[in-house]
Amino acid sequence: MKLSEKKINFRPKKILPTALILLLILGIFAALFVYAHEEKTDGAQPTDYAEYETGTVLQILTDSCEADEVAEGAYRGNQTLLVEVTSGQYKGETLLVTNAVGPMYGEPAAVGQSIVMTVSTYSDGSHTASVYEYNRTPFIYLILGLFLLVTVLVGGKTGVKSILGLALTVAMLLLVFLPLLMKGWQPIPTAFLLCSLVAIACFVILGGCSRKIACACMGTVAGMALAMLFGILAQKLLHIDGLRATDAEALLQLRQTGTPVHIRGLLVAGVIISALGAVMDVAMSVSSAIGELKAVNPELTARALWRSGMNIGRDMVGTMTNTLILAILGSSTVLILYLYSLDLSWHQLMSSSYIGIEIISSVSSAIGVILAVPLTALVSALLYGKKRTTAHC
């Protein structure tokens, strides 16, 4: 019986639904991608434009950079460089490039170093260049390559599947979500829709079509929905929305140029995205645990499965919520330190928009994670408790 059950898992009737679901989701993403990247006909191209290209420093002609003790030894000053362009339309040319160096931006260049330049071309055909940043691209590829290697070596086939899911998530955010926002789509429903599709696709890639995956999908979508609703409620109670977020002023200027981006909903959209990974983790863990319990003891009722799922989920809530909140606060360490240095009064601190935004982001995401536990446990108990099963799902 065990051999026949194993063979069943590889029959086309189990592979076909998985393939159809993935093709449907990928088709939706493809259609949205095409729509989001439709080019607008804005008439003639500008005669003055800037490009970002790479180059190699051949010689340092002038250098006035000095260490600034106040900035912990960071350099401040200017350089004049002789640089060979290594990409773009001016590849092979040698340009005179200026490099402005300060503690908050840039660093002194060295001979042989690869840099990224801002190359400005003007209507008369002339062009100038300045240093934009150190060329980090090769080392970013190296770091990502090491991450992928470790994931595959440790995770095996599951690691490969998780990488595919991660690639789909990143592609959705960068190639579909952001362009749709620039097209004028509302951030909150767009984020919820795309994150739900990504969650389903990632789960199907990892486990195919089964009750375990169905339970995890429903628990994840429900958890994200509650995080979204709590975020909307919280921002209304605190009178804070995306307009008070960092860099919102730049987006307002973008709206003035005719780009129909909606800013108010970006705060809650960020909550949905930040909660996605943690909610998926909790939902899959609870669903998988209940599936294993039912496989080991087919006599367990829905009520018993519910209790077991809740006991298992409670152990996850503390650590997962703590991890989520610390991750959000850790990314705001500079801001927190700055607020602490101001020695603000309690009322001034708690009424600041900075604290309000962090509270909405961290607590709403945590709410989604916490409530995903009973929701996933309930769905799993109902589905697994309907009838006896002797096979792993």
PyMOL commands that set and color helices and strands:
alter all, ss='L'
color gray80, all
select helices_A, chain A and resi 2-8+12-36+137-182+187-207+211-238+242-244+248-256+266-296+302-330+333-341+346-350+353-384
alter helices_A, ss='H'
color red, helices_A
select strands_A, chain A and resi 49-63+66-68+74-85+94-101+114-121+127-134
alter strands_A, ss='S'
color yellow, strands_A
deselect
rebuild
show_as cartoon
